[in-house]
Amino acid sequence: MLRALLATCRPGFEKECAAELSERATQLGLTGYPQTKPESGFCVFHFNESVSENGFEKFQWSALIFARSVFFLPAGVMQVPETDRVSPILEHIKSWPKSLKPNFMLVESSDGESGRELSAFCKSFSKPLRSALSKSQIPVELWEDSQAVEPQARCLHVFFVDYAQVYVGVSLRRYNSPWPRGIARLRFPSDAPSRSTLKLEEAFLSFLSEDERASALAPSRRAVDLGACPGGWTYQFVRRGIRTSAVDNGSMDERLMDSGLVEHLRVDGFKFAPQRPVDWMVCDMVEQPKRIAELALRWWQSQSARRMIFNLKLPMKKRWAEVQEIRLVMEEELKKMGRPHRLVMKHLYHDREEVTVYLGPHS
Ligand SMILES: C[S@@+](CC[C@H](N)C(=O)[O-])C[C@H]1O[C@@H](n2cnc3c(N)ncnc32)[C@H](O)[C@@H]1O
């Protein structure tokens, strides 16, 4: 029933996204092939044989590293005439089984250069399409930023490649990014010392449920920030009232130090060990990704931190191979250590040449 899936990604990461989708399909015993173009900001994975709706879960957003958002396509790309784009799209959706009928809608394009040029058009196209759907007894709400959508909701994705070609697909809210197009539009706090503060905020929102955030980020918690200067990540803890040890030889933002919640330690982040176990270890040191992964494993083994978030910088050409190898090694080592864990890697919207990793207890 579902013939392909479309994953969006950061422009420039199409190869990684395609390799990951191919690997996931192979793991699931599915065959198919990826189709993508450099800098397009998306990849379509075609299945040789249609998959059923359990594909939503199998290719869920949280299990994919490089996909910003993911939705499924009952058919390939559609050609739509300039004179009437609505009718063919509407007829197509009307032919879908009841189980795919959407309650939300997003008209979108990629984050690549050609996709960005279509964003105003996509916005204006939502109105006539929504009204045509409503007249056909398929009422949909627009999926907009900051809107809470129930986990069982289905979202219609109308994804324009250009003015004449469109992919029409569907996602299940529970298994897709919490943000439309996978783009976390977070407000930069004017008193934060660096823009990278948004990376940690996005990581908290991506990796922890609302309940987990309420508990794991309560003011009584303790954190260690390795490679903390000037303090963008430390800021995320301080704003929540969490005492933080900031480990770095550089200079910390003065306002953060004035909070009285930060202890600045000018020592090597690879040698530092907390006197007592802490709730969080976060690490944004620019270092070889394998060294950072080993460091995290040591902290996990010694139970020095209950949860960790760290970045793996990927300046190398073979980014997918590097990430894949590190994930495999980490999973093997964690298994040997025996404590139930959750390891998640994600190329966040605010990440550039890096991925963000969460390691914490199994929830
Ligand atoms: C990308 S910056 C961190 C930015 C910070 N997360 C923020 O939001 O402001 C990397 C930092 O890691 C620090 N660093 C690199 N190697 C380190 C080491 N071995 N020990 C401690 N800090 C280190 C650098 O001094 C630098 O300040």
The ligand as an SDF file (V2000), in Angstrom:
LIG
                    3D

 27 29  0  0  0  0  0  0  0  0999 V2000
   32.1840   24.2930   20.6130 C   0  0  0  0  0  0  0  0  0  0  0  0
   32.9020   24.9440   22.0290 S   0  0  0  0  0  0  0  0  0  0  0  0
   31.6750   24.7070   23.2350 C   0  0  0  0  0  0  0  0  0  0  0  0
   30.5380   25.6600   23.1440 C   0  0  0  0  0  0  0  0  0  0  0  0
   29.5820   25.5430   24.3110 C   0  0  0  0  0  0  0  0  0  0  0  0
   28.8850   24.2740   24.3270 N   0  0  0  0  0  0  0  0  0  0  0  0
   28.5610   26.6460   24.3050 C   0  0  0  0  0  0  0  0  0  0  0  0
   27.3910   26.3650   24.0820 O   0  0  0  0  0  0  0  0  0  0  0  0
   28.9150   27.8020   24.5140 O   0  0  0  0  0  0  0  0  0  0  0  0
   34.0890   23.7640   22.4650 C   0  0  0  0  0  0  0  0  0  0  0  0
   34.8160   24.0390   23.7560 C   0  0  0  0  0  0  0  0  0  0  0  0
   35.5070   22.8510   24.1170 O   0  0  0  0  0  0  0  0  0  0  0  0
   36.6750   23.2300   24.8310 C   0  0  0  0  0  0  0  0  0  0  0  0
   37.5800   22.0810   24.8570 N   0  0  0  0  0  0  0  0  0  0  0  0
   38.1950   21.4590   23.8200 C   0  0  0  0  0  0  0  0  0  0  0  0
   38.9600   20.4480   24.2820 N   0  0  0  0  0  0  0  0  0  0  0  0
   38.7930   20.4190   25.6230 C   0  0  0  0  0  0  0  0  0  0  0  0
   39.3190   19.5940   26.6610 C   0  0  0  0  0  0  0  0  0  0  0  0
   40.1400   18.5950   26.4000 N   0  0  0  0  0  0  0  0  0  0  0  0
   38.9340   19.8370   27.9350 N   0  0  0  0  0  0  0  0  0  0  0  0
   38.0740   20.8630   28.2140 C   0  0  0  0  0  0  0  0  0  0  0  0
   37.5630   21.6800   27.2650 N   0  0  0  0  0  0  0  0  0  0  0  0
   37.9230   21.4510   25.9900 C   0  0  0  0  0  0  0  0  0  0  0  0
   37.1880   24.4290   24.0720 C   0  0  0  0  0  0  0  0  0  0  0  0
   37.9830   25.2200   24.9100 O   0  0  0  0  0  0  0  0  0  0  0  0
   35.8710   25.1240   23.6660 C   0  0  0  0  0  0  0  0  0  0  0  0
   35.5420   26.1550   24.5800 O   0  0  0  0  0  0  0  0  0  0  0  0
  1  2  1  0
  2  3  1  0
  2 10  1  0
  3  4  1  0
  4  5  1  0
  5  6  1  0
  5  7  1  0
  7  8  2  0
  7  9  1  0
 10 11  1  0
 11 12  1  0
 11 26  1  0
 12 13  1  0
 13 14  1  0
 13 24  1  0
 14 15  1  0
 14 23  1  0
 15 16  2  0
 16 17  1  0
 17 18  1  0
 17 23  2  0
 18 19  1  0
 18 20  2  0
 20 21  1  0
 21 22  2  0
 22 23  1  0
 24 25  1  0
 24 26  1  0
 26 27  1  0
M  CHG  2   2   1   9  -1
M  END
$$$$
